[in-house]
Amino acid sequence: MLYFTKVKLGSPPTEFNVQIDTGSDILWVTCSSCSNCPHSSGLGIDLHFFDAPGSLTAGSVTCSDPICSSVFQTTAAQCSENNQCGYSFRYGDGSGTSGYYMTDTFYFDAILGESLVANSSAPIVFGCSTYQSGDLTKSDKAVDGIFGFGKGKLSVVSQLSSRGITPPVFSHCLKGDGSGGGVFVLGEILVPGMVYSPLVPSQPHYNLNLLSIGVNGQMLPIDAAVFEASNTRGTIVDTGTTLTYLVKEAYDPFLNAISNSVSQLVTPIISNGEQCYLVSTSISDMFPPVSLNFAGGASMMLRPQDYLFHYGFYDGASMWCIGFQKAPEEQTILGDLVLKDKVFVYDLARQRIGWANYDCSMSVNVSVTSGKDIVNSGQPCLNISARDILLRFFFSILVALLLCIFFSLT
């Protein structure tokens, strides 16, 4: 899964397709001077490069600028020979990017009261990538950059909310059944049944206290200490991760419980080293419900399609595989598989995350700083037909800041 949206930067504005990632902080796009960056994309989109000399409003961030201090960023700062503040960042999948910080105009459509104010803009700091590595260099899923929505002071959310341009809260609803849509809001989506869990303090990511896991109503024999947050442990909410990763002490009991609870009409099978199942009917009746139980009394109820993914067909039956993987390190990561088909609210003012099950093709009510609600029409910006392994679609949203979001399943 790959969720990405369009942003506009520079004067005159250039449009970029950037992946949405709550697991990192900075917005960066590919610089025109990048020598090893992809020039085409298997996602069917045109790639663009930021041309700093060609933008009338572009400015550089010098090494003496406070932004270049480690207090303001989580990426490694370095100074180039021309006194530009550089950065280097590595992601969890081993890919990386480096370049230098720029300032330029960021364009958006804003809601003030009940009126749409189009073509609003604000200056922001972002990264201009001159080097990429790992999967970022591959053309099959290439985009123009990554839009980090993390907690750091250089995230666009932090930059805009600190100046009162947007509220200190953002939300998303990612539709996952392949029929279209999703919303990403700089503001708070209001839905009934929202439950909240406090963010773990003093952590660089959106860490929650996961306390236990239930399968078919039975709590698994997992020591809660394996989920405790520290510098290298804990449970992270990350839209930049496709599947979900459980620490070994939780993964083995989870897999055993699922296998012991499935219907006898399901045939277990190992495919490419993964536990899969052959199913001839709806998985809703064949697999047990799962609950992830967090601090604050908040539980996340998972349907079979929230922990399984469809992996094609075998002998005339649908093959579904476990989408929870064994974490290579000591962190549990909640990826798009469990985040989809729910409204998630990241309330940075109250330091909490809330969620509720929701049909993400439906309209949403949004609370803005004025206290008035705004209803999103939920009509698609564009319809693109599905292909075998690639689904792409996006919806417009009328909120504190307007974004259109794409979704790609690969």
C-alpha positions as CSV (number, residue, x, y, z in Angstrom):
1,M,0.0,0.0,0.0
2,L,1.2,3.5,-0.8
3,Y,-0.8,6.6,0.1
4,F,0.3,9.7,-1.6
5,T,-1.0,13.2,-2.3
6,K,-0.3,16.3,-4.4
7,V,1.4,19.4,-3.1
8,K,2.4,22.6,-4.8
9,L,5.7,24.4,-4.1
10,G,7.5,27.4,-5.5
11,S,6.7,30.4,-7.7
12,P,5.4,29.6,-10.2
13,P,4.0,26.6,-8.4
14,T,5.1,23.1,-9.3
15,E,3.0,20.1,-8.4
16,F,4.6,17.1,-6.7
17,N,3.2,13.6,-5.7
18,V,4.4,12.8,-2.2
19,Q,3.9,9.8,0.0
20,I,2.1,10.5,3.3
21,D,4.1,9.2,6.2
22,T,3.3,9.7,9.9
23,G,6.5,7.9,10.8
24,S,8.9,10.7,9.7
25,D,9.0,14.5,10.0
26,I,10.1,16.4,7.0
27,L,8.5,17.1,3.7
28,W,11.1,16.6,0.9
29,V,10.9,16.5,-2.9
30,T,13.4,15.6,-5.5
31,C,15.8,18.3,-6.6
32,S,16.6,18.9,-10.2
33,S,20.3,18.3,-9.4
34,C,19.6,14.7,-8.2
35,S,21.7,12.3,-10.3
36,N,20.4,8.9,-9.2
37,C,16.7,9.7,-8.7
38,P,14.0,7.9,-10.8
39,H,12.7,9.7,-13.9
40,S,9.7,7.5,-14.5
41,S,7.1,5.8,-12.3
42,G,5.3,2.5,-12.5
43,L,2.3,4.2,-10.7
44,G,1.3,6.0,-13.9
45,I,2.2,9.4,-12.7
46,D,4.6,12.0,-14.1
47,L,7.6,12.8,-11.9
48,H,8.7,16.3,-11.2
49,F,11.8,17.9,-9.9
50,F,12.2,21.0,-7.8
51,D,14.1,23.7,-9.6
52,A,15.3,26.1,-6.9
53,P,16.9,28.6,-9.3
54,G,13.6,28.7,-11.3
55,S,11.5,29.6,-8.3
56,L,11.2,33.4,-7.6
57,T,10.4,32.7,-3.9
58,A,13.0,30.0,-3.1
59,G,15.5,30.6,-0.3
60,S,18.3,28.6,1.2
61,V,18.7,27.7,4.8
62,T,22.2,28.5,6.0
63,C,24.3,26.6,8.5
64,S,23.9,29.5,11.0
65,D,20.1,29.4,10.8
66,P,18.5,28.0,14.0
67,I,16.6,25.6,11.9
68,C,19.9,23.8,11.2
69,S,20.3,23.1,14.9
70,S,19.5,19.6,16.1
71,V,17.0,21.1,18.5
72,F,14.7,21.7,15.5
73,Q,15.1,18.5,13.6
74,T,15.5,14.7,13.9
75,T,17.6,14.3,10.8
76,A,21.4,14.6,10.7
77,A,22.5,18.1,9.9
78,Q,25.6,18.9,7.9
79,C,27.0,22.0,6.3
80,S,28.1,22.1,2.6
81,E,30.9,24.1,1.1
82,N,28.4,26.8,0.0
83,N,27.0,27.2,3.6
84,Q,23.8,25.3,2.9
85,C,22.2,23.3,5.7
86,G,22.1,19.7,4.6
87,Y,20.2,16.7,5.9
88,S,20.5,13.0,5.7
89,F,17.7,10.6,6.6
90,R,17.2,6.8,6.6
91,Y,13.9,5.1,6.7
92,G,12.9,1.8,8.4
93,D,13.1,-0.2,5.2
94,G,16.7,0.8,4.7
95,S,16.1,3.4,2.0
96,G,17.4,6.9,2.5
97,T,17.7,10.4,1.2
98,S,20.0,13.3,1.6
99,G,20.0,16.9,0.3
100,Y,19.6,20.4,1.8
101,Y,16.9,22.5,3.3
102,M,15.0,25.1,1.4
103,T,12.3,27.7,2.1
104,D,9.6,28.4,-0.4
105,T,5.9,28.9,-0.8
106,F,3.5,26.0,0.0
107,Y,0.0,26.3,-1.6
108,F,-3.3,25.0,-0.2
109,D,-7.0,25.5,-0.2
110,A,-8.2,26.7,3.2
111,I,-11.6,26.8,4.9
112,L,-12.3,29.9,7.0
113,G,-15.6,29.6,8.7
114,E,-17.9,28.1,6.0
115,S,-16.1,29.6,3.0
116,L,-13.5,28.0,0.8
117,V,-10.5,30.3,0.4
118,A,-8.7,28.8,-2.6
119,N,-5.0,29.4,-3.5
120,S,-3.9,30.2,0.0
121,S,-0.2,29.9,0.7
122,A,2.4,30.0,3.4
123,P,6.2,29.8,3.5
124,I,7.6,26.5,4.8
125,V,10.9,24.8,5.2
126,F,11.3,21.5,3.3
127,G,14.0,19.2,2.0
128,C,15.4,19.2,-1.5
129,S,16.7,15.7,-2.2
130,T,20.0,15.4,-4.2
131,Y,20.6,11.7,-3.4
132,Q,18.4,8.7,-2.8
133,S,19.1,5.1,-2.0
134,G,17.3,1.7,-1.6
135,D,13.7,1.4,-2.7
136,L,13.6,5.2,-3.3
137,T,15.7,4.7,-6.4
138,K,13.3,2.1,-7.9
139,S,10.9,3.3,-10.6
140,D,8.1,0.8,-10.0
141,K,6.6,2.8,-7.1
142,A,8.5,6.1,-7.5
143,V,6.9,9.3,-6.3
144,D,8.4,12.9,-6.0
145,G,9.1,12.7,-2.3
146,I,7.7,12.1,1.1
147,F,5.4,14.2,3.2
148,G,6.3,13.6,6.8
149,F,3.5,14.2,9.4
150,G,5.6,13.3,12.4
151,K,5.9,15.1,15.8
152,G,9.1,17.1,15.0
153,K,9.2,20.9,14.8
154,L,10.1,20.7,11.1
155,S,7.0,18.8,10.0
156,V,4.6,20.8,8.0
157,V,1.9,20.2,10.7
158,S,4.1,21.7,13.3
159,Q,5.2,24.6,11.1
160,L,1.7,25.6,10.1
161,S,0.1,25.1,13.5
162,S,2.8,27.0,15.4
163,R,1.8,30.0,13.3
164,G,-1.9,29.5,13.8
165,I,-2.5,28.7,10.1
166,T,-3.9,25.2,10.9
167,P,-5.0,23.7,14.2
168,P,-2.6,21.3,16.1
169,V,-4.5,18.3,15.0
170,F,-4.8,16.2,11.8
171,S,-6.9,13.2,10.8
172,H,-7.1,10.5,8.1
173,C,-9.6,8.0,6.9
174,L,-8.0,5.5,4.5
175,K,-10.4,3.3,2.5
176,G,-9.1,-0.2,2.1
177,D,-11.6,-2.3,0.1
178,G,-10.3,-1.2,-3.3
179,S,-13.5,0.6,-4.4
180,G,-12.1,4.1,-3.9
181,G,-11.2,6.9,-1.6
182,G,-9.9,8.3,1.6
183,V,-9.4,11.7,3.2
184,F,-6.4,13.3,5.0
185,V,-7.3,16.4,7.0
186,L,-5.3,19.1,8.7
187,G,-8.1,19.5,11.3
188,E,-10.2,17.1,13.4
189,I,-12.7,14.7,11.8
190,L,-15.7,14.3,14.1
191,V,-17.4,10.8,14.2
192,P,-19.4,9.0,16.8
193,G,-17.8,6.3,18.9
194,M,-14.3,7.8,18.9
195,V,-12.0,6.3,21.5
196,Y,-8.7,7.8,22.6
197,S,-5.4,6.6,24.0
198,P,-2.7,8.9,25.3
199,L,0.6,9.3,23.4
200,V,3.6,8.1,25.2
201,P,5.6,11.3,26.2
202,S,9.1,12.0,25.1
203,Q,9.1,9.8,22.1
204,P,10.0,10.8,18.6
205,H,7.1,8.9,16.9
206,Y,3.4,8.5,17.6
207,N,3.8,5.9,20.3
208,L,0.9,4.3,22.1
209,N,0.8,2.0,25.1
210,L,-0.4,-1.4,23.7
211,L,-1.4,-3.5,26.7
212,S,-2.8,-6.7,25.3
213,I,-4.1,-8.6,22.3
214,G,-7.3,-10.6,22.2
215,V,-8.3,-13.2,19.6
216,N,-11.9,-14.4,19.5
217,G,-12.5,-12.7,22.9
218,Q,-9.6,-14.5,24.6
219,M,-6.6,-12.5,25.8
220,L,-3.3,-13.9,24.5
221,P,-0.6,-15.0,27.0
222,I,1.7,-12.1,26.3
223,D,3.8,-10.3,28.9
224,A,2.8,-6.6,28.7
225,A,6.4,-5.6,29.3
226,V,7.3,-6.5,25.7
227,F,5.2,-3.6,24.6
228,E,6.6,-1.0,27.0
229,A,7.9,2.1,25.3
230,S,11.6,3.1,25.4
231,N,14.1,4.5,22.9
232,T,14.1,1.2,21.0
233,R,10.7,-0.4,22.0
234,G,7.1,0.5,22.0
235,T,4.1,0.6,19.5
236,I,4.2,3.1,16.7
237,V,1.4,4.3,14.4
238,D,2.8,4.7,10.9
239,T,1.0,5.3,7.6
240,G,4.3,4.8,5.8
241,T,4.3,1.1,6.7
242,T,2.0,-1.3,4.7
243,L,1.7,-4.2,7.0
244,T,1.8,-4.5,10.8
245,Y,4.8,-5.8,12.7
246,L,4.6,-7.5,16.1
247,V,7.5,-8.2,18.4
248,K,8.4,-11.9,18.5
249,E,6.9,-12.4,22.0
250,A,3.5,-11.3,20.6
251,Y,3.8,-12.6,17.1
252,D,4.1,-16.3,17.9
253,P,1.0,-16.4,20.3
254,F,-1.0,-14.3,17.8
255,L,-0.3,-16.6,14.9
256,N,-1.0,-19.7,16.9
257,A,-4.3,-18.3,18.2
258,I,-5.5,-17.4,14.6
259,S,-4.6,-20.8,13.3
260,N,-6.4,-22.5,16.2
261,S,-9.5,-20.4,15.7
262,V,-10.1,-20.6,12.0
263,S,-13.0,-22.6,10.6
264,Q,-12.4,-26.2,9.5
265,L,-13.5,-25.1,6.1
266,V,-10.3,-23.1,5.7
267,T,-7.1,-24.9,4.4
268,P,-3.8,-23.7,5.9
269,I,-1.0,-23.3,3.4
270,I,2.6,-21.9,3.5
271,S,3.3,-19.5,0.6
272,N,6.8,-18.0,0.2
273,G,7.4,-18.7,3.8
274,E,4.2,-16.9,5.0
275,Q,1.2,-18.4,6.7
276,C,-1.7,-18.3,4.3
277,Y,-5.1,-19.9,4.1
278,L,-7.3,-21.1,1.2
279,V,-10.8,-19.9,1.5
280,S,-13.8,-20.7,-0.7
281,T,-16.2,-18.2,0.9
282,S,-16.2,-14.9,2.8
283,I,-13.4,-14.6,5.3
284,S,-15.7,-12.7,7.7
285,D,-17.3,-16.1,8.8
286,M,-14.1,-18.1,8.7
287,F,-11.7,-16.1,10.9
288,P,-12.0,-14.7,14.4
289,P,-12.2,-11.0,15.5
290,V,-9.1,-9.5,17.0
291,S,-8.7,-6.7,19.5
292,L,-5.7,-4.5,20.2
293,N,-6.1,-3.0,23.7
294,F,-4.4,0.2,24.6
295,A,-4.0,2.5,27.6
296,G,-7.0,4.6,28.5
297,G,-9.4,1.8,27.9
298,A,-9.3,2.2,24.1
299,S,-9.6,-1.0,22.0
300,M,-9.1,-1.3,18.3
301,M,-11.4,-4.0,16.9
302,L,-10.0,-5.7,13.8
303,R,-12.0,-7.7,11.3
304,P,-10.3,-10.5,9.4
305,Q,-9.6,-8.1,6.5
306,D,-7.7,-5.9,8.9
307,Y,-5.1,-8.6,9.7
308,L,-5.2,-10.6,6.4
309,F,-4.4,-9.6,2.9
310,H,-5.5,-11.2,-0.3
311,Y,-2.7,-12.9,-2.2
312,G,-4.4,-14.2,-5.3
313,F,-5.9,-17.6,-6.0
314,Y,-4.8,-21.2,-5.7
315,D,-6.7,-24.3,-6.9
316,G,-9.8,-22.2,-7.5
317,A,-9.8,-20.8,-3.9
318,S,-8.9,-17.3,-2.6
319,M,-5.6,-17.3,-0.8
320,W,-5.4,-15.0,2.2
321,C,-2.2,-14.5,4.2
322,I,-1.4,-13.1,7.6
323,G,-0.6,-9.4,7.3
324,F,1.0,-9.3,10.7
325,Q,4.8,-9.9,10.4
326,K,7.4,-10.6,13.0
327,A,9.2,-7.4,13.8
328,P,12.9,-7.5,12.9
329,E,13.6,-5.3,16.0
330,E,11.8,-4.6,19.3
331,Q,9.2,-2.2,18.0
332,T,5.6,-3.0,17.2
333,I,4.4,-1.0,14.1
334,L,0.8,-0.5,13.2
335,G,0.7,0.0,9.4
336,D,-1.9,0.7,6.9
337,L,-3.4,-2.8,7.1
338,V,-5.0,-2.0,10.5
339,L,-5.3,1.8,10.0
340,K,-7.6,1.5,7.0
341,D,-11.4,1.9,7.2
342,K,-11.1,3.9,10.4
343,V,-11.0,7.6,11.2
344,F,-7.7,8.4,13.0
345,V,-7.3,11.7,14.8
346,Y,-3.9,12.9,16.0
347,D,-4.7,15.4,18.7
348,L,-1.3,17.0,19.3
349,A,-2.7,19.7,21.7
350,R,-4.1,17.0,24.0
351,Q,-1.3,14.5,23.2
352,R,-3.6,11.6,22.2
353,I,-4.7,9.6,19.3
354,G,-8.3,8.6,18.7
355,W,-10.0,6.2,16.3
356,A,-13.3,4.9,15.2
357,N,-14.5,2.5,12.5
358,Y,-15.9,4.4,9.5
359,D,-16.8,4.0,5.9
360,C,-14.2,6.3,4.3
361,S,-16.3,6.8,1.2
362,M,-18.8,8.7,3.2
363,S,-18.8,12.4,3.9
364,V,-17.2,13.6,7.2
365,N,-17.7,16.4,9.6
366,V,-14.6,18.5,10.4
367,S,-14.1,20.8,13.4
368,V,-12.0,23.8,12.7
369,T,-10.6,26.5,15.0
370,S,-13.8,28.6,14.7
371,G,-15.7,25.7,16.3
372,K,-18.0,25.3,13.3
373,D,-18.3,22.0,11.5
374,I,-17.7,21.5,7.8
375,V,-19.1,18.7,5.8
376,N,-17.0,17.1,3.1
377,S,-18.9,16.3,0.0
378,G,-16.9,13.1,-0.4
379,Q,-16.9,13.3,-4.2
380,P,-13.8,12.0,-6.0
381,C,-11.4,14.3,-7.6
382,L,-10.7,11.6,-10.1
383,N,-11.7,8.1,-10.9
384,I,-9.1,5.6,-12.0
385,S,-10.0,2.0,-12.8
386,A,-8.5,-0.9,-10.9
387,R,-5.9,-3.1,-12.4
388,D,-4.7,-6.5,-11.1
389,I,-2.2,-5.4,-8.5
390,L,-2.4,-1.6,-8.7
391,L,-5.4,0.4,-7.4
392,R,-5.2,4.2,-7.5
393,F,-7.8,6.7,-6.4
394,F,-8.2,9.9,-4.5
395,F,-10.8,12.2,-2.9
396,S,-10.8,15.9,-2.3
397,I,-11.4,17.2,1.2
398,L,-12.8,20.6,2.3
399,V,-11.2,21.3,5.6
400,A,-8.7,23.5,7.3
401,L,-6.3,22.6,4.5
402,L,-7.3,20.9,1.3
403,L,-5.4,17.8,0.1
404,C,-6.3,15.2,-2.5
405,I,-5.1,11.7,-1.6
406,F,-4.2,8.8,-3.9
407,F,-4.0,5.1,-2.8
408,S,-1.8,2.5,-4.4
409,L,-1.8,-1.2,-3.5
410,T,1.2,-3.1,-4.7
